[in-house]
Amino acid sequence: MKIVAVTACPTGVAHTYMAQEAIEKECRKRGYEVKVETQGSMGIENELEQQEVDAADLVILAVAIGIDGEERFEEKEDNGKVLHVDPSQVIKHPAEIIDAAEKL
């Protein structure tokens, strides 16, 4: 399974990167391909290309603020393949979030 994600929090520091780490760790544990873009205080890092989004089985948006480039996910959204969660939930319950994403 291929998963792409974006993480972002209001201050763009702790939760952004903690959520990234939680998603990556849980996906690796399951043997999934994963790429996580962060939109934090350092700007956009590990930016997702449109072809990566298109090739993904699902998208996780662990964001608590508006993000740049959200239009990249419109087709996945229309197909019900985008999970919206708060970054703090991913940090606290990464397995449950990936389980919910798998059910999309």
N, C-alpha and C positions, 0 to 999 in steps of 0.2 A: 504494500500500500504506500502511496505517495501522499504526504501531507505537507501543506505549506501553511504558514501562520504569520500573523503580525501581532506584536505586543507593543503596547503603549499605555503609559499612565500619566496623570496630570503633571507630575514633577519631572517625569522622564528619567528617573534614576533607578531606585531600588526595584520596584515592582516590574518595570519593563524588562530588566535583565534577569530577575528571578523567575518570571513567567517564561521567558525564553529558555532558560536552563531546565525548568520543570518539563516543558513540552519536549525538548530535545531528549532528555534523559528517558522519559516514558516511551517515546517513539523508538529510540534505540533498543530499549529493553524488549520491545515487541518485534524488532527486526524491520521497522518501517523506514522508508526514506523520508527525511524531514529537512526542511529549510525554514528558518524563522527570521523574518525581517524585524528589526527593532526600530522604533521611532521614539528616540529618547532625547536626552539633553545634548547628545553628540550629533543629533540629526538622524537621518536615515542610514542605518548600517545593514549590510547583508541584503541589499534591496532585491526584491523578487522581480524577475523579468516576466513579461506577459506569457511567454511560452512555458515558464515554470508553473504559473498559475493554471494555465490551460491543461497542462499534463497532470496536474494533481487530482487525486481522487476526492479530496475534500480540503476545505480551508477552515482554519480556526482564527477568529479575530478576538484576541484577548486584549481588548482595548477599553479604556475608561474615558477616552477623549476622542474627538474627531481625528481621522488620520489622513495623510496625504495619499493620493492615488487609490482611493476606495473604489473608483470606477473599474479598476482591474478585476474586481470580484463579482461584477454584475451578473455575468452569465452563470457562474457557480451559484450565486444567490437565487437566480431564477429557477435553477434546477434543484434547489433545496440542499445544496452541498456546502453551506457555510454555517458554522457554529459560532454564535456570538456569546462570549463569556467575559466576566470581569477578571482582570489579571490576578486578583487575590484568590479567586476560586481555583485557578490553574495551579497556583503556588501551593494551596492547601490540599487540593484533591486532584492531582494530575491524572491518576488512573481513571477516576470517574469521568473526567472531562474527555479523555481519549475514548473511553467506552461510549459516551454519548455521541461523540463525533462519528464513531464507527456505525452507529445506527442510522445516520443520515441517508 
